Amino acid sequence: MGDPGDDGGDRRPGTATDGRGPDVPDSAGQQVRDGPTTGDAAAFFDLDNTVVRGAALFHLAVGLWHRRFFTHRAILRGAWHQVRFRVSGAESSSGVETARDRLLTLIAGYPVEDLQVITEEVVTGIVADNTWPGTVALARAHVAAGEHVWLVTAAPVEVATTLAARLGLTGALGTVAESVDGHYTGRLIGEVLRGPAKAAAVAALAETHGLDLTHCSAYSDSSHDVPLLSMVGHPHAINPDRALRRLARSRGWSVDDYRRGRRAAYRCAQATAVGLVVGLAVGVGTAVTARARPAG
């Protein structure tokens, strides 16, 4: 989602600067680390279910729900999709598009600065409780080796760049929502950064920064990211969905799954979802009863 500032200068459509001069894709966000780098290698990490447990967009939706952007029914429906995604890795294209469209509609006219405040709060919770430690350790190992490390995601670029900064990474590529005069319009700039669009954005970034993709690494949980994984020299499947797991094994790619005891985890997640439903139902019922009770 949105790239808040624009200097109004003459530049190619779909590009923005990151402070280093050359043009990079609009979704690139900001550079957040200026440490030494070596050679022409970098690492690219998908976000949802690779670095973050589940979908980052859901965590942002919860933050908006607390500010009454969403109904209880909508957030509970999203919670159940989140449970399934975290455990199985299955990602529905229609579900992603529906969530994206709903969020774009809700933030139309909303100030960019205000959403950034919410994003900061949401990312604080993600870093504290909702990242995969094994993947974060891999990202930091690349940083320690002197490589640029980028998050590359279909999630809102505000979430991605904020999380990259918190983790000490270089920056992020993400989906960008249009803003005019400091307010969101409810439209996207370009397309959602997934599948071939994600691979194209990484290729453009590599060209801008003089990276040799055969020396680069990429990490993802999703078969949607096969175009990205196939273009680097060191592809890694993290918490993979079934299709990616099969393909990774057939091609000899590295596979790591941090979801230990997935069947037990699924039962636990079901119980958590039921508990959330009951808790919200009780909360809503209490609020309604309190409003209905006669004064005095």
VENBEL-V926493 format. One record per residue. N is the residue number from 1. PHI is phi in whole degrees, -180 to 180 (* if undefined). Layout:
n: <N	N>
phi: <PHI	PHI>
This chain:
n: <1	2	3	4	5	6	7	8	9	10	11	12	13	14	15	16	17	18	19	20	21	22	23	24	25	26	27	28	29	30	31	32	33	34	35	36	37	38	39	40	41	42	43	44	45	46	47	48	49	50	51	52	53	54	55	56	57	58	59	60	61	62	63	64	65	66	67	68	69	70	71	72	73	74	75	76	77	78	79	80	81	82	83	84	85	86	87	88	89	90	91	92	93	94	95	96	97	98	99	100	101	102	103	104	105	106	107	108	109	110	111	112	113	114	115	116	117	118	119	120	121	122	123	124	125	126	127	128	129	130	131	132	133	134	135	136	137	138	139	140	141	142	143	144	145	146	147	148	149	150	151	152	153	154	155	156	157	158	159	160	161	162	163	164	165	166	167	168	169	170	171	172	173	174	175	176	177	178	179	180	181	182	183	184	185	186	187	188	189	190	191	192	193	194	195	196	197	198	199	200	201	202	203	204	205	206	207	208	209	210	211	212	213	214	215	216	217	218	219	220	221	222	223	224	225	226	227	228	229	230	231	232	233	234	235	236	237	238	239	240	241	242	243	244	245	246	247	248	249	250	251	252	253	254	255	256	257	258	259	260	261	262	263	264	265	266	267	268	269	270	271	272	273	274	275	276	277	278	279	280	281	282	283	284	285	286	287	288	289	290	291	292	293	294	295	296>
phi: <*	-52	-105	-58	-102	-147	-80	74	-74	-85	-145	-63	-58	81	-129	-150	-103	-113	97	-109	106	-66	-76	-134	-57	-51	-75	-69	69	-115	-76	-122	-142	-116	-69	-68	-125	-124	63	-119	-105	-150	-126	-121	-117	-62	-102	-66	64	-109	-97	-96	-72	81	-101	-61	-62	-66	-62	-66	-61	-63	-61	-71	-60	-61	-103	67	-77	-117	-81	-60	-63	-64	-72	-69	-62	-65	-64	-68	-61	-64	-59	-63	-67	-62	-87	-92	81	-70	-125	-89	-61	-66	-66	-63	-66	-63	-62	-62	-64	-64	-67	-61	-64	-69	-92	-56	87	-82	-67	-59	-61	-67	-67	-65	-62	-62	-60	-59	-66	-64	-66	-58	-69	-64	-63	-72	-130	-132	-113	-87	-56	-63	-71	-59	-63	-63	-61	-69	-66	-66	-61	-62	-80	87	-96	-69	-130	-119	-83	-134	-151	-79	-69	-55	-63	-61	-66	-65	-70	-67	-68	-59	-63	-64	-89	77	-93	-71	174	-152	-110	-157	-73	-112	-93	-70	-135	-132	54	79	-131	-71	-95	89	-120	-92	-98	77	-115	-62	-85	-147	62	-60	-65	-67	-62	-65	-65	-67	-61	-66	-64	-63	-65	-62	-101	66	-89	-100	-61	-70	-99	-96	-119	-140	-131	-157	-99	-117	-66	-63	-96	-57	-58	-70	-62	-74	-94	-106	-79	-133	-84	-135	-96	-118	48	-71	-73	-60	-64	-69	-60	-62	-66	-60	-65	-69	-100	75	-78	-66	-130	-131	-126	-93	-90	-70	56	-63	-66	-65	-64	-66	-62	-62	-64	-60	-62	-63	-63	-62	-61	-65	-60	-63	-62	-67	-62	-63	-62	-65	-62	-63	-65	-65	-62	-64	-69	-81	-67	-63	-68	89>
